[in-house]
């Protein structure tokens, strides 16, 4: 069930885009909302009149005249004006998707106007006319606009899955319509009027892509609930696309389009006008659950089911059999690809929710942990007044509290949405490395190039060395070597140990948060699985990189961090 999360204050034009991006509302020069509502009303009334005339047998002859057909321009122009009025009421930072959709509607209405007047100006030699070219321009504009709507936004994997759903559905529905209608109707026209036949195919491809893209959007599991403006827009696109396909089929079959086809266009104009009216109306931003329902998958894959029926039960022969077979195998490949994207999407969603939870808990723990560490430090300073056993307990408690405080700090670092903060400066590398190694109290051999100067944050370099040396001490064999050498435009810090190294299957995941590799079940060796991920983030924030290999010096692990040399930084 949808749940309202934000209610706009009176007099504001809060949009779903603002709620998602957090961008401030901009002052624009919008068209009067009342004017948009009036235009939407004109569209609805004129569309209703046209539908009534089409459904009344007595008015059929009138509707086939130029005047009757010209009536369709009234709701078309009113819907176009309403859509542009709604677009102008959207803040500038959120206009891109809606602007493309308004431009696509403009091309569609422009094509209708040209189609109405061009028979009186010239007699085309082909079924492909200037109006067809204008109509076809609307498809890429509408598709791109739909892709850029806030509701279709999401992670990379979510958008890829939506795109695969739309592609599979488009191929299934498109090939099915081609086999059932276009092959017997359009196919024979290719030798006679190849340009006209190509235009008919373009209509099929464009309309099917629009319909299936809408179906894929509806199948998307999103925390952002569909709003009225989005519902009206999707309805307008779908109904208009169905009307276009019916127009091409009936025109090719009888020579003139069936009168009932104009019902789809009249209703589509009505929903387009309602979209413009909904855009200017302040509305609540709603969220919904992301539970999957079977009918969501049925939307984009209905065309695939139709194609499967044709493949199994239809009388498909010759080139048609090759086309259906190729489409079937292509869809099978897309379904496999979709499964991969869906898994990645699910993992990404879980990781995002986990990161948010950890960030919230970490920030809540930071203040009390600071107090605990501070009070235990004060108690340790009073150890002379305690007996030996009590002093040992206070020292142990202080050490553990400091370790826990470091973990909390690390959690905050890895969950910070803005990334690791660094303040690079030109600095000699060796003194910082020596200081960091010394602060660990771990017996470590050094092999440093004292001539190296890097562009880096000294505090972050210190953190890198401490993390890597501590990691080597914890999981190595007791012998540690820290090297610093030049490698092209980078200075490379290497930490070698004589331990068992990292098994091949764990060499990639050890750089991910909370991964401890082969020690993930080892409760004796302490570790949070955050040290290496933080090292990688710090290195990347400097424009550097990290790596692992088997140590050619001590035989164990060798972790390396590359930092830009002085004068070679990208910042």
N, C-alpha and C positions, 0 to 999 in steps of 0.2 A: 504493500500500500504506500502511495506517495505521502510524503511528510514535508510540510512547509518548514523551511529553515531560515528564510529571510523574507521580511515583509517590507516593501518600500514605504518610505514616509510620504505623506501627501505632498504633491507638487513636484515629485522627483520622477525621473524616467529611468529607474533602475532596470538594467537589462541582465539577462543571463550571462552575457559575455563579461560584464563588470564583476559579477559575483565569482566567476571562474578565474579571471585574471587578477582581480584586486585592483584594477586600474581606476584612477579617479574619474569621476564623471566630467566630461568636457562641455563647455558651453557651445552650442551650435545655434544656427538660425533655422530651426525646423519649420516645416509647413504646419499650419494650424491643424491640430488633431481633429477638430470639427470638420474641416475640409476633407480630410482623409475619410472620416466616417460617412460624409455625404457621398463621396465618390464610391465608397463600398456599397452604400445603399442603392445608388444608381445602377451599379453592376448587378446587384441581386435582383432588383426589380426588372431590369431589361432582360436578364437571363431567364427569369421566370416567364416573362412574356414570350420569349423565343421558344422556350420549351413547350409552352401551351400551344403555340402556333404549329410546332412540329408534330405534336401529339394529336392535334385536331385534323382529321382527314379533309375537312372543308377548306383548310388553309394551305394544303400541300402545294397547290399550283402557285399561290402567291409566294411561298417560301423558295420556290425555284427561280423566281425572277431576280433581276439585279437588285431591286429594292429590298426584296426579302433577304437576300444574302447580305446586303449592306447593313441590315439590322444587327448582324453579328459584330460589326465594328463598334457599336455603342458599348456593349459590355467589355469588349476588348480594350478600347481606349480608356474607359473608366477604370478598369482593373489595372492597366498600366500606370495611370496617374496615381491610383491608390498605392501601388507597390513602391513607386518612386517617392511618394510622400512619406510612407513609412520608413524608407531607407534614409531619407534626409533627417529623420528624427532620431536616428541611431548615432551615438557618439562616434567621432571620427576614428578612434582607435579600434572600433569593432565593426567597421563598415565593409571590410574586404569581401567576405562571403556573401553578404546580402547585396552588395553592389553588383557582383557578378551575376547573381540571380536576377536582379532587376534589369541588367543589361541583356541577359538571355531572354527575358520576357519581352523586352523591347524588340529584339531581333524577330521573335515569334510574331508579335503584332505587326511589325514592319513588313514581314513576309505576307501576312494576311491582307494588308492594305495594297501592297504591290500586286498580289494575286487578283484583287478585285478590279484593278484598273488596267492591268497589262493586256487583257483581251481586247480592250477598246483602243489600244495604242499600236500594237503590232501583233502579227500572227506568228507564234513561234513554230519553228520547223521541227522541234523535238518536244517531248513531254517534260524535259528538263528546262525550266524557265528561270528567270532572274529571281522570282519569289522563292523557288526551291533553294537556291544558293543562300538566300537570306535566312530561310527557315533552318537550314543545316548549320548555320553559324550559331544558332541558339544552343545546340547540344553541348559543345565544349564549354560554353559559358555556364550553362546550368550545372553540368557535372562538376566543374571546378568550384563553383559556388557552393554546391552541396558538400563537397569535400572539405571546404574551409569553414563550415558552420561550427559553432561551439559544440553542438551535440555530437558531432563526428570526431571531435578532438579526443585525444587519449595518448597512451603510450605508443611507441613505434610498433610493437607487436600487435596491439589492438587495431591500429590502422591497417596494418598488413593483413590481418585476418579479415577485416571488413572488405578490403579490396579483393581478396581471394574469394570470399563469399559472392561478391558482386560479379566477379569474372566467371565463376563456375555457373551461377544462375543465368548470366547473360549468354554464355555459350549454349547451355541446355535449352533455354527458351528460344534463342535466336535460330539455332539449327532446327528445332522442332517446327517453328513457324515457316522457316525456309522450305522444309520438306512438305509440310501440309498445304501451304498456300503459295509461297513465292516460286517454287519450282514449276508448278503447272501454269502460273499466271505470268510471272516476270521472266522466267527462263526463255520462252519463245520470243520475247521482245528484244533480247540482246542482239541478234543479227540485224533486226530492223531499226532499232533505236537504242544503240548501246549507251549513249549518254543518259537517256531517260531511265534505262534499266539500272544504271549505276546510282542514280539519284534515289530510286526506289530502295535499293540495297542500303544506301546511306541512311534513309529514314528508318529502316528496320534496325540497323545497328545502333543508331542514336536512341531510338525509343526504347529498345530492349535494354540498353545499358542504363538508361534513366530509371526504368521500372525496377530492374534488379538491384541497382544501387540503393534505391529507396528501401527495397526489401532487406538488403544487407544492413542498412542503418537501423531498421526496426529490430533486426536480430541482434544488434549490439547490446551486450550487457553493460549498462552504464549506471553509475550512481546519479547521473543527471537525468531527471525525468523529462519526458517529452512535454514541451510547453505548447499552448494553443497555436502560437505562431508557427512552430515547427510542424505540428500536425496538419495545419491548413496548407502549408507549403508542400509537404510530401503528398497530400491528397491532390493538390493542383497538378503537380508533376506527373503523378501516376495516371490520373484520369486523362490528362492531356496526351500522355504517351499512348494510352490505349486507343484514344480517338484518332491519333495520327496513323497507327497501324491499321485500324479499320478503314480509314480514309484511303490509304494506298491500295488495300486489297479490293475494296468495292469499286474504286476508280478503275483499277486494272481489269476487273471482271466485267463491269457493265459500261465502262466508258465515262461514267459520271459517278461521283460519290453518293452513297445512300444518304437520304435526308436525316436518318436517325443518328448518323455520325456526328452531326452538329450538336446533338444533346451533350455529348462528352465535352466538347469545347465550351459550350455555355456553362456547364457545371464547373469545368476547370477554371474558367475566368472568375466565377464566383468565389472559389477557394483562393485564387490569387489575390482578389480584392480583400477577402477576409484576412489573409496574411498581412497585407499592408495595414489594415485596421488594428490587428493584434500587436503589431510591432510598436505602434505609438501608444498603446495602452500599458501603463505600469502593471507589472504582474509579479507574483511571488516566485521566488526561485525554489524549486522543489527537488528533492532527492527521492530515489526509489531504491528498492532492494535489487540485488544483482542475481537473484535466484534464476536459474535457467529453466525455461519452459519449452516443451517440444515444438510448439507452434512457432517459436521464434526461428528455429532452424528450418521449418517448413517454408517460411516466406522466401528466402533467397534460393532454396533448392527445389522449389516447385517446378521450375523449368527442367531441372535435372530428372525429376520423376517423370515428366512428360516425355523427355527424350528416351529414358529407359523403356517406357511403354512402347514407343515407336520402334525402338531397336528390337524388342522382344516380339511384338505382335504386329507391327506394321509390315507392309509389303515394300521393302526397301531394296532397290536393285541398282546396279551400275554405279555411276559416280555418287549417287545418293547414299549408297551403302558405304562407300569409302568415307564420305563426309561424316555420316553418323558414327562410324567406327572411330575415326580420328577424334571427333568431339568427345566420344565416350572415354577414350584413353587419356585425352587431355584433362577432362574433368576428374578422372581417377587420380592423376598426378596432382591436381590442385587440391583434392581432398586430403591427400597425404601431406601436402605442404601446409594446408590449413590446420591439420592436427598438430604439426610442429609449432606453428605460430600460436595456437591456442594454449599449448603447454607453456611456451615462453611467456605468454600473456598472464597465465595463472600464476606462474612462479614470480613474475614481476609484481603482480598485485599483492601476493603474500609478503614479498620482501618489502614492498612499500608500507603495508600495514604494520609489519614488524618494526621497521625503522621508525615509524611514527610513535609506536608504543614505547620503544626503547628511548627515543628522544624525550618523550614526556616523563618517563620514570627517571631518567638521568638528571633532568633539570630539577625534579622534585627532591632527589637525593643529594644534590650538590650542597645546598645550604646546611642541612643537618650534618653532613659528613665533614664540612669545614669546621663546624663547632666541635665535633667529636675529636678530630685530629688536634685542634687547638688545645682543648682541655687535657687530653692525654699528654701532649707535649709539656704543659705546665706541671702535670703530676710527675713526669719523669724528672723535671728539674728539682723536684722535692724528694728525690729518691733517697737522699742522705737521711731523711727522717723516717724511712720505712725499713722494715726488716727485709732481708735478702729475698725471701720468697715473694713478697708483695712487689718489690722492685722489679723482679723478673717478669711478673704477670703484667705490670704496667708497661714494661718495655715491649713485651710480646703483643699486647693490645695496641700499642702505638704503631708498631711495624705493620700489623694487619690492617689497621685503619688507614694508614698511608697507602698500602697496596690497594685497598678498596677505593680510596679517593682517586688514585691513578686510573683505576678501571672506569670510574664514573666520568673522569675527564676524557678518557679515550672514547667512551660511548658518545659523549657530546660531540667530540671531533668527527667521528665517522658518520653521525646522523645529521650533521649540520647541512641544511639544504644549499647554503651558499658556498659550500666547499671549504677546504682548508684555507685559512687566512695566512698569507705570508707577506713579509716586508723585506724584499730583496735589497741588498746593498753590496758594494764591492768589498771583499774581505779575504784575508789569507786563510787558507783551509786548515793547515796543520795545527795551529794553536787551538782552534775550536774542537778538532778531533781529539787532541791530547786532553783537553779539559773534560770532554764528555766521557772518555774512557776512564780518566781518573775519578770522576764522580761515581762510577759504578762500583769501585772498590774491587773489581775483578782483575786477576792477574792476566794481562794481555800484552802480547808482543806487537810492536809498532814498526811499520815500514812506510814512512811518509815522504812524499816529495815536497820539501819545504818551499819550493818556488811556485806552487799552485795558488792562484787567486781565482775565486769564483764570485759569481753574482748570485747571492743567496741570503736567506734569513738566518743569522747566526743561531738564534734560538731553535729554529726548526732543524738545522743541521745537527745541533747538539741532540735533539730528540731522535733523529734518525740513528745516530751512532749508539746512543744508549739503548734504543730498542733492539738493534741488531746484535750488539754485544751481549745484552741480557738474553736474547734468544739463543745465541751460540752457547752461552754458559748453561742455560737450562736444558738444551737438547743435544749439545755436543759432547765431546769426550774429555773435556778439561783443558785442552790446548787451544788457544785463540790467537789469531793473527789479524791485525787491522792494517790494510794497505790503502794508500792514496796515490793514484797515478794519473797521468794525462792520457786521454784517448781522443784525438782529433780536437773538436771544439768543446769537449766536456772533460771534467775532472771526475774520476770514478773512485768511489769509496768501496772497498771490498772487505768483507768480514769472513775469514776462513775459520773452520774448526776441524777437529779430527774425529767427529762423531760418525754416525751411520749415514748421514745425508738424508735427503728426502726421496722416498720411493717415486718412481716415474708417474704413477697414477695420481699422486697428490701435488705434483709440481705446479699445476695451474691453480688449483682451488685454494692453496695456502695463502694466496693474495686476496682472498675474499673474506668478508667479515665473519667472525666467529668460527672459522675453519682452523682446526689444529692438525690437519693432515693425519699421519699415522698415529698421533698421540690423542685422537679425539676421545678415546675411551680410557685414557690414562689419568686417573685422579691423583696420582702421587706427584707428578710434575705439574706445577701450577701454570696456568696460562688462560687468557681470555679469548685468544684467537683474534686479537685486534692490533697487535704490534706491527705485523707485516702489512696489513691493509692501510694503516696510518702512514707507514713509510712510503708506500706506493702513492698515496694521495699527496703527501708532501712533495715527493719528487715530481709528480705531474704538475702540481701547482707552480713549480719552478720552471716548467718546460723541460724537465728531465725524464728519466725512465728508471725502471728497476729490472732486475733479472736474477736468475738462479742457475748455477751449474755445479757440477761436482768439483771440489777443490783439487787443483793440480799440485798444491803445495802440501797440505795436511791430509788430503784424502777424504775429508768429510764434506760438509756443505760449504758453499761459497755464495753469499748473498751480495749483490752489487747494486749500487745506486749511482747514476750518472747525473751530474749537475752542470749547468752551463758555466764555462769559464768566463772570466771578466772580459767584457767587450763582445760576448757572443750570446747574450741573453735576448730573448724575444719580447721582453716586456718593454 
